[in-house]
Amino acid sequence: MAKVKEFSIEEKLVAVLTLQKIDSKIDEIKTLQGELPMEVKDLEDEIEGLQTRINNIDAEIESINSFIKEKTDGKKDAQDLIKKYEKQQDNVKNNREFEAINKELEMQELEVKLSDKHIKDANQELKERNAQKDATKDKMKDVEDQLKEKKAELEKIIAETDKEEKQLAKKSEIAKETVDPRLLTAYDRIRTNYHNGLGVVPIVRDSCGGCFNVIPPQRQSEIKQHKKIIVCEHCGRILVDQELNDSVTVDGK
């Protein structure tokens, strides 16, 4: 039965440190993109909202136009009735008929005046809605220009880094296979706890390279011996000495 190779602490540290350096390079690429992906999404959402506003204004304009047509038709009907009643006034037989026709005339003349007022108010409202629509379309044009610019900027960065990012992602997956499972679990947990993604850090100027708290000399000596995995007592990151850190290099090729 074949024996499973036992890796030394130093080999385990080199493996997880290699993974960290690969993942850090991937993080650097994503940092180049910065807030652009979020900005692009926000601009796309804003355009969608502006288009919804335009659609709502169009619906209101259609409703106002229907109202104006209804009142215009009502005014025409009232004017036709006025002409009809004016002709009937010439043929009345008594005061009672005259008063009845005169009352109808007054009602239709009032209907014409009310229609004129409604049409005037509706046209004013229509003017305001069209102004709102034009302003919204201008705003949407500005946002579309911003979106085009942000997309071009993001696409340029992606085009420049896509190949390297894919190569590094593949390297990261391969590197994970060489890391001790328990150490990998700890690394992943630590890495997700910090926005800079650092789970393994070197000692820099006698301090933790992650939280910058001072590491006692005795602790530093133990870290350099590579006899056990040592984490920072303050932030929990895995610590390595500067010499080991400098000996591990990676690239995107």
C-alpha positions in Angstrom: 0.0 0.0 0.0 1.5 3.3 -1.1 2.3 5.8 1.6 0.7 9.3 1.4 3.4 11.9 1.4 3.4 14.1 4.5 4.2 17.7 3.8 6.4 19.7 6.1 5.1 22.9 7.7 7.3 24.9 5.4 5.8 23.2 2.3 2.3 23.9 3.6 3.2 27.5 4.2 4.7 27.8 0.7 1.6 26.3 -0.8 -0.9 28.6 1.0 1.4 31.6 0.4 1.5 30.8 -3.3 -2.3 30.7 -3.4 -2.4 34.0 -1.5 -0.1 35.7 -4.0 -2.1 34.3 -7.0 -5.4 35.4 -5.4 -3.9 38.9 -4.6 -3.0 39.3 -8.3 -6.6 38.5 -9.2 -7.8 41.0 -6.6 -5.5 43.7 -8.1 -7.1 43.1 -11.5 -10.6 43.5 -10.0 -9.4 46.7 -8.2 -8.5 48.1 -11.6 -12.1 47.8 -12.5 -12.9 49.6 -9.3 -16.5 50.8 -9.0 -17.1 50.6 -12.8 -19.2 47.4 -12.8 -21.5 48.9 -10.1 -21.6 52.3 -11.8 -22.5 50.6 -15.1 -25.3 48.7 -13.3 -26.6 51.9 -11.6 -26.6 53.8 -14.9 -28.5 50.9 -16.6 -31.1 50.9 -13.8 -31.4 54.7 -14.0 -32.1 54.5 -17.8 -34.7 51.9 -17.1 -36.4 54.1 -14.6 -36.3 57.1 -16.9 -37.8 55.0 -19.7 -40.6 54.0 -17.3 -41.2 57.6 -16.5 -41.4 58.5 -20.3 -43.9 55.6 -20.8 -46.0 56.9 -17.9 -45.9 60.5 -19.3 -46.9 59.1 -22.8 -49.9 57.4 -21.2 -50.9 60.6 -19.4 -50.5 62.6 -22.7 -52.7 60.0 -24.5 -55.3 60.4 -21.8 -55.2 64.2 -22.0 -55.6 64.1 -25.8 -58.6 61.8 -25.4 -60.1 64.2 -22.9 -59.5 67.2 -25.3 -61.1 65.3 -28.1 -64.1 64.4 -26.0 -64.5 68.1 -24.9 -64.0 69.4 -28.5 -66.7 67.0 -29.7 -69.0 68.0 -26.9 -68.4 71.7 -27.7 -69.2 71.0 -31.4 -72.4 69.2 -30.4 -73.4 72.1 -28.2 -72.7 74.6 -31.0 -74.9 72.6 -33.4 -77.7 72.6 -30.8 -77.3 76.3 -30.4 -77.8 76.8 -34.1 -80.8 74.5 -34.0 -82.4 76.3 -31.1 -81.8 79.7 -32.7 -83.7 78.6 -35.7 -86.5 77.2 -33.5 -86.8 80.6 -31.8 -88.1 82.1 -35.1 -91.0 79.7 -35.1 -92.2 79.8 -31.5 -95.9 80.0 -30.9 -95.9 81.3 -27.4 -93.8 82.6 -24.5 -93.7 79.2 -22.9 -92.0 77.7 -25.9 -89.7 80.7 -26.2 -88.6 80.4 -22.5 -88.0 76.7 -22.9 -85.8 77.2 -26.0 -84.0 80.1 -24.4 -83.2 77.9 -21.4 -81.8 75.2 -23.7 -79.7 77.9 -25.5 -78.3 79.1 -22.2 -77.4 75.6 -21.1 -75.6 74.9 -24.4 -73.8 78.2 -24.3 -72.7 77.3 -20.8 -71.6 73.9 -22.1 -69.5 75.7 -24.8 -67.8 77.9 -22.2 -67.1 74.9 -19.9 -65.7 73.0 -22.8 -63.5 75.9 -23.7 -62.2 76.1 -20.1 -61.6 72.3 -19.9 -59.8 72.4 -23.3 -57.6 75.3 -22.2 -56.7 73.7 -18.9 -56.0 70.4 -20.6 -53.8 72.0 -23.3 -51.8 73.7 -20.5 -51.4 70.3 -18.8 -50.5 68.8 -22.1 -47.8 71.5 -22.5 -46.4 70.7 -19.1 -46.4 66.9 -19.7 -44.5 67.4 -23.0 -42.0 69.6 -21.3 -41.5 66.9 -18.6 -41.1 64.3 -21.4 -38.5 66.4 -23.2 -36.6 67.0 -20.0 -36.7 63.3 -19.1 -35.5 62.4 -22.6 -32.6 64.9 -22.3 -31.7 63.4 -18.9 -31.8 59.9 -20.4 -29.5 61.0 -23.3 -27.0 62.3 -20.7 -27.2 59.1 -18.7 -26.8 57.0 -21.9 -23.7 59.0 -22.8 -22.3 58.4 -19.3 -23.1 54.7 -19.6 -21.5 54.4 -23.0 -18.3 56.0 -21.6 -18.3 53.8 -18.5 -18.9 50.7 -20.5 -16.1 51.5 -22.9 -13.7 52.1 -20.0 -14.7 48.8 -18.3 -14.5 46.9 -21.6 -11.0 48.3 -22.2 -9.8 47.2 -18.7 -11.5 43.7 -19.2 -9.9 43.4 -22.7 -6.4 44.2 -21.2 -6.7 41.9 -18.2 -9.1 39.1 -19.2 -6.4 36.7 -20.4 -4.3 37.3 -17.4 -7.3 36.9 -15.0 -8.3 33.6 -16.6 -4.8 32.3 -16.3 -4.5 33.3 -12.7 -8.0 31.9 -11.9 -6.8 28.6 -13.3 -3.6 28.8 -11.3 -5.6 29.5 -8.2 -7.6 26.4 -8.7 -4.5 24.3 -9.2 -2.8 25.9 -6.2 -5.8 25.1 -3.9 -5.2 21.4 -4.6 -1.7 21.6 -3.1 -2.9 23.3 0.1 -3.6 21.3 3.2 -7.4 21.0 3.4 -7.7 22.3 7.0 -5.3 25.2 6.2 -7.3 26.0 3.0 -10.5 26.2 5.0 -8.9 28.5 7.5 -7.4 30.6 4.6 -10.7 31.0 2.9 -12.4 32.0 6.1 -9.8 34.6 7.0 -9.7 35.9 3.5 -13.4 36.6 3.3 -13.2 38.4 6.6 -11.1 41.3 5.2 -11.9 43.6 2.3 -8.3 43.4 1.0 -8.5 39.6 0.8 -5.3 39.0 2.8 -5.3 35.7 4.7 -1.5 35.1 4.6 0.8 38.1 5.4 4.5 38.6 6.1 6.0 40.3 9.0 6.9 43.8 8.1 9.0 46.0 10.4 8.4 43.6 13.3 4.6 43.9 12.7 1.8 41.9 11.2 1.5 42.8 7.5 -2.3 42.7 7.8 -3.3 44.6 11.0 0.2 46.2 11.7 0.2 45.1 15.3 3.7 44.4 16.7 4.8 40.8 16.7 7.0 39.9 19.8 10.6 38.9 18.9 10.1 35.4 20.3 7.1 34.9 18.1 9.0 36.1 15.1 11.7 33.6 15.8 9.1 30.8 15.9 7.7 32.0 12.6 11.1 31.9 10.9 11.7 28.3 12.1 8.6 27.0 10.0 7.9 24.4 12.6 4.2 25.3 13.1 1.5 27.4 11.6 1.3 30.6 13.5 -1.5 33.2 13.2 -1.6 36.8 14.3 -3.1 37.1 17.8 -4.9 40.3 16.8 -6.4 39.7 13.3 -6.1 35.9 12.9 -4.1 36.0 9.7 -1.5 33.4 8.9 2.0 34.8 9.4 5.1 34.1 7.4 8.6 35.6 7.6 9.8 38.1 5.1 12.4 35.7 3.6 9.8 33.0 2.8 7.5 35.6 1.5 10.1 37.0 -0.9 11.0 33.5 -2.1 7.5 32.9 -3.5 6.7 34.7 -6.7 3.9 34.2 -9.2 2.8 35.8 -12.5 -0.2 35.6 -14.8 1.5 33.7 -17.5 
